[in-house]
Amino acid sequence: MNRKKGWFLLFILFAGLVFFAGSPAVAALPSGEELRGRPAPAFVAGTGVNVRAGPSTSFKSLGKLSERASEELVAVDAAQGEDGKTWFLVLSERTGEGWIRGDFLRFEGLDDPLWRFITLVRRDLGVTPDMTENRLGKPESRHNRTFLPEDRKEKVTETVLAYPEGSVAFWVQKNGSFLVSADFTGRIVGFGKITFGTDVDGVEKMLGQPHGVRNRVWTYHSGMSRIHVQFNMDGRVDRLIFERDPY
């Protein structure tokens, strides 16, 4: 081997070592057991990705999703399909509940406790009006109003499901639903592990220091979502509010 060729090979070896040392490690996909306890935010990676009725291509397609739509899915379970691939059960505002193969998903916020908490709230409330009724039961009333939001070209229908001690509101368009708010003083157990009656220390232990405090209301922000936790005079949770900006 001549000296010139030897130096070239050494350079290639050194460059490869630098590349692999500087490359981020590939994050392990969440397991079904983990997701059942703590659902995770997920996004479609691809175009025309099928959402199927079961974890296999042999199941019918419930619809297609694309990365361009940038919908934040709620991944709630995982299973190995007949193809040997990992499939994830997701909640979609466009197609409802269905399965997507793992190589067509990307996960974000796996190490973000507050984002994971908000994803848990979305799972428990449901991401469509029908899903909410399945989880919380038939509402006392269901109100609809159609309007044109500011800076938008398409009208939306606001659907509010009213319960004895709370309500859940959606914006419904032709391409799906969007959970915009929920406000409860009872009826449900609570939001995630924050139940009515939880004390201040318990909330802080689960969510950390609030990002804002006004009177007896603690506010937490994560992206375009907010959780408001109201305490009574005894320092215990008596109201929970979830808000999510549609744009």
N, C-alpha and C positions, 0 to 999 in steps of 0.2 A: 504494500500500500504506500503510495507516495504521500509526502507531507501535506500537500494541498488537499488531497482527498480526506486525509485523517482529520485535519482541522474542520473540514466541512461536516463530517459525521459527528464530531464533538459538538459543533454548533447546533445541529439538529437535535441531538440528545438533550442539550442544555435548554433549548427552546421548549421542547416537550415537557421537561420537568417543571419549568416556570409556568407553562400553560395549565398543567394539571394541579399544581400547587395553588394557583390563583383562581381556579374555577370553583364556583360554589357547589357544595354537595347537593345531590338531588334529594329533595325532601321525600320521606316515606309517605305513601298514601295513608290516610286515616283508615282504621279498621271499622268493620260494622259495629263491633262492641263499643268502640269509642264514640261513633256517631250517634248511636242510640241514646247515649247519655249526654253528649254535647254535639249537636249538629254543627256542620261547618259550612261557611260560604263557599260557593263554587261557581265557576263561569265556563261557558262552552268555549272550546278551543277548536274552531273549524267552521265550516259552512254547510248548511243542510244536514245537521246532525240529528239523527232520529232519537226520539224519546219513545221507549217501548214499554209494553204492558208487563214485561218480565225481563229477567237478566239474560237475554239471548236474542240473536237476530231472528230466531224462529217465532218470536212474539210479534204481534202486530204493532205498527207504528201509531203512536197517539198524536204525532205531529213532528215538525222539524224546528230546530233552533239554530241560530247562527251567532257567531262571535260578534258580528257587527251590531246586533241588537243589544248586547252587553247587559242582559238580564242577570241579576244576582240570584242564583239558585240556592236552595236550602238542601244540603245533602244530609239525609237522615239514616242511611243504612248502606251496607255494602255486601256483596255476595260474589262468589266465583261462578262464572257462566260456563256453559257447555264448551265454549271455545278456550277455556283456561284463563281467560282475561277477568280482571276485577270489574264488576259493574256496580254502579252507585244508584241508589234510590233517591230521587230528588223531587222537590216541590217546585213547580214552575208556575208563574203567574199567567203563562200563555197556554200551557198544555196540561196543567194539573199535576198529578202524581205519576211518576214513571221512572224508567231505568235508562241510564246512559253509560256506555262503556268508558272505563276510566281514562283511556288514552285520548278521549275527546273532551276531557275536563281539565281545568286547572284550579287549584285550591289556593285561596289567599286567607290571611288572617288566622292561620292555625295556632299561632302563638300570641294572639291578641285576645285576652280574656273578655274585654268589653264587646268586641265584635262578635265573638262566639256567643255571648250572653244575648245579644240582640237577635242573632240567628235562632237561638232557642225560643225566644219570644215569638218570632215569626212562625216557627214550627207549631207552637202550642196554640196560636190564634188562627193559623191557616193563612194561606196566601191568596185565596179567592173567597168570594162570599159563600159559595156552596161548601167549601172546605171549613169555613168558620161555623156554619150551621151544623156540620157533622161533628165538630169538636165541642161546641158550646150549647148545642140544642137550638130549637126553633126560637127566633127572637119574638119579642112582644109585637114589634112592628118593623117594617122594612121601608125606608123612605128613599126615593130617587129624585134627583134634580139634575137637569142637563144644562151645562153652561160652557162658555168659552174662556178658558184660563188666560190670564195676561201673558202676552208674548208667545201664544200658541196658535197654530192654524187649525187645529182639530178640536171639536167639542168633546167634552167628556161627560159621563154620567156619574155623579157621586151617589154611591149606594151606602146608606147607613143602617146597620143592623142594631136595633135598640133592645137592650136587655134591662131587667129591673134595676140592676146596680151598675150599668155600664153600657158602652157602645163600641162598635167597630166600624170604621169608615174605609171605603175603597173608592178609587177612581177607576171607572170601567171604560175602556175604549175597544175598538174593533180587534185590536191585536192582543187583548188580555186585560187582566185586572192589576191594580197596584194598591197594596195596603198602605194607607196614608196615616191612620191614627187609631188608637184604642185608648179608652179612658174608663177605668173601673174603680169602684169603691167596695166591691164585693162580688158576689155571683161566682167568680172564678177563685181558685186558690191563691193566685198571684201571678207574677211574671217570673218564669223560671223558678229559681230557688228562693226568690224574694217573695215571701208570703205576707198577707195582711197580718199585722201584729209583730212582724220582725222589728227588732230594736235598731237603734242607730249603729251600734257596734257591729251588728250582724250584717247590715247593708254595706258598711265600710269594708268589712272583711271580704265580702264577695266582689264588690265593684271598685274598691279603693276610694281615695279621696274624690269628692265631687268636683266637677269642673266649674260649677256655679252654685251659689246658695242664695235663696231669697225667701225671707220669712222662714217657714218650716219646710220648704221644698228644695230638695237636692236635684241638680240636673247633671246628666252625663251625656257627652257627645261622642259619636263614633261615625266619621264620615258625614253622611247626610241624614243620620238618624239620631234621635234623642230619647232618653228615658228620664222622666221626672218622677221622683219619689217624694210623696208628701207624708209628713209625720204629724201625729196628733200632739196634744199638749203633754202626753206621757212619753213622748219620744218613740212612738211605734207607728209603723206604716199603716196609713188608713186610705191612701189613694195612690194609684199607679197610672201613669200616662206614657204612651208610646207615640212618637211622631216620626214621620219619614217623609223627606222632601221628594216629590216626584221628578223634579228637574232642578 
